[in-house]
Amino acid sequence: MNVDAVIVGLGNPGTRYKFTRHNVGFMALDLIAQGLGLSFSSGGLGKKLEAEILKCDFAGKSVLLIKPQTFMNLSGQSINKLYQEHRHLKEAELIVLHDEVDIEFGKIRVKKGGGDAGHNGLKSIRSEIGSGDYYRIRMGVGRPPADWKIQLADYVLQPFRNDEDKVLTDLLIHSENTLESLLKGGLEAALRTSSL
């Protein structure tokens, strides 16, 4: 298998978590697949990786989309298993889309490398592949209002409210556009798109 980029959306498997804040990475990849008229597969290589995968062309590049099905705090296992099966893919760009509570809901930030900011999915990736040196498309979900009296770990597992649907849709479209810019024009192009 040869691809230009490995693109991982983070989230938790199962209907219970499908529309929660922690799952915006999954949602972003689902939007891309839907736009291409394609579906993820959990068989074959996907089964070996414990992930749903889709190999496709996007933004003029051959890409492998991955949604780990191991739960968030073990997300890195799917990437590590991919590298064990196809060692040469370590040379492909790795791009991870994930929720970010320290960014205002609806906003996007892009960077390469950096810390994990307490995000268990990013911690798992660093632990499994031994590095944090990959692209991150950070999808802002914000923090709970002070009067919510809810722990952050519980907040990200809450579904979006109906009145948040418009901002959520815009966030997903914005993330897709940012990813396209990153693939076509690199980090500078993605930074310009993400700030729109």
FINU-606988 format. One line per 8 residues: number of its first residue (from 0); their letters; for each residue x, y, z negated of C-alpha. Coordinates in pm, whole numbers, plus 50000, padded with zeros to 5 digits. Example, Ala and Ser with C-alpha at 12.3 -4.5 7.8 and 13.67 -1.06 7.14 Angstrom:
2
0	AS	51230 49550 49220  51367 49894 49286 $
***
This chain:
196
0	MNVDAVIV	50000 50000 50000  50128 50344 50093  49968 50669 49979  50083 51029 49951  49927 51082 49610  49780 50887 49318  49489 51086 49174  49356 50984 48833 $
8	GLGNPGTR	49034 51114 48681  49006 51061 48306  48692 50951 48125  48522 50671 47939  48339 50384 48111  47971 50303 48064  47640 50485 48091  47665 50613 47732 $
16	YKFTRHNV	47953 50843 47828  47870 50913 48193  47764 51277 48156  47979 51377 47856  48238 51654 47849  48521 51401 47820  48415 51254 48157  48457 51552 48388 $
24	GFMALDLI	48762 51382 48542  48545 51087 48648  48275 51325 48771  48523 51516 48989  48640 51198 49164  48280 51082 49206  48204 51411 49383  48493 51354 49624 $
32	AQGLGLSF	48382 50998 49700  48024 51112 49750  48137 51381 49992  48326 51122 50194  48035 50877 50187  48252 50619 50012  48227 50412 49693  48470 50301 49424 $
40	SSGGLGKK	48557 49932 49386  48635 49742 49068  48743 49424 49251  49081 49322 49393  49348 49570 49287  49092 49753 49074  49043 49442 48862  49420 49412 48808 $
48	LEAEILKC	49439 49777 48706  49124 49765 48488  49000 50057 48693  48762 50164 48964  48966 50261 49267  48918 50413 49611  49185 50445 49881  49085 50717 50124 $
56	DFAGKSVL	49193 51019 50323  49137 51354 50155  49276 51697 50244  49476 51541 50526  49654 51301 50291  49624 50933 50214  49529 50911 49847  49439 50652 49586 $
64	LIKPQTFM	49165 50766 49348  49164 50590 49012  48910 50594 48729  49057 50386 48441  48797 50166 48273  48999 50109 47955  48850 50399 47754  49025 50732 47724 $
72	NLSGQSIN	49294 50648 47470  49429 50367 47692  49404 50551 48026  49776 50522 48097  49760 50143 48117  49595 50154 48460  49869 50379 48597  50143 50161 48447 $
80	KLYQEHRH	49985 49849 48597  49967 50021 48936  50338 50101 48918  50415 49742 48820  50220 49613 49123  50353 49877 49365  50679 50019 49230  50726 50248 49531 $
88	LKEAELIV	50415 50445 49432  50617 50603 49151  50752 50823 49432  50402 50944 49527  50264 51256 49360  50066 51180 49044  49775 51415 48981  49551 51385 48676 $
96	LHDEVDIE	49213 51557 48637  49095 51592 48278  48880 51789 48037  49041 52072 47844  48878 52222 47533  49122 52514 47518  48996 52648 47852  48664 52829 47887 $
104	FGKIRVKK	48383 52611 48021  48380 52633 48399  48740 52753 48442  49026 52556 48600  49397 52566 48527  49673 52376 48707  50023 52293 48594  50297 52039 48632 $
112	GGGDAGHN	50435 51879 48320  50389 52003 47966  50259 51865 47639  49948 51664 47569  49763 51921 47352  49607 51645 47145  49439 51484 47448  49440 51107 47397 $
120	GLKSIRSE	49426 51030 47770  49737 51238 47837  49911 51085 47534  49842 50739 47673  49982 50830 48015  50302 50965 47861  50334 50655 47644  50281 50416 47936 $
128	IGSGDYYR	50488 50580 48211  50745 50749 47987  50691 51098 48123  50455 51393 48124  50601 51528 48447  50297 51513 48674  50034 51754 48802  49734 51827 48579 $
136	IRMGVGRP	49410 51983 48695  49272 52101 48362  48895 52133 48369  48765 52370 48105  48486 52241 47882  48542 52494 47602  48507 52447 47229  48181 52413 47037 $
144	PADWKIQL	48029 52730 46894  48115 52774 46524  47753 52725 46420  47742 52377 46575  47925 52229 46275  48064 51944 46486  48409 51784 46503  48598 51835 46828 $
152	ADYVLQPF	48627 51458 46884  48247 51431 46864  48189 51743 47074  48371 51606 47381  48156 51292 47361  47836 51499 47377  47647 51516 47708  47620 51851 47881 $
160	RNDEDKVL	47300 52041 47805  47048 52110 48081  47128 52480 48072  47493 52398 48149  47419 52216 48476  47497 52512 48703  47836 52580 48544  47917 52208 48546 $
168	TDLLIHSE	47838 52182 48917  48056 52486 48989  48337 52336 48777  48331 52010 48974  48330 52187 49311  48610 52419 49194  48819 52120 49084  48774 51955 49423 $
176	NTLESLLK	48880 52274 49602  49181 52310 49371  49286 51950 49434  49256 52006 49808  49477 52316 49783  49733 52125 49575  49754 51846 49832  49773 52082 50128 $
184	GGLEAALR	49985 52366 49996  50148 52263 49669  50131 52420 49326  50128 52784 49435  49827 52726 49662  49649 52537 49385  49716 52817 49136  49561 53069 49377 $
192	TSSL	49252 52852 49428  49212 52771 49059  49208 53140 48966  48920 53224 49203 $
***
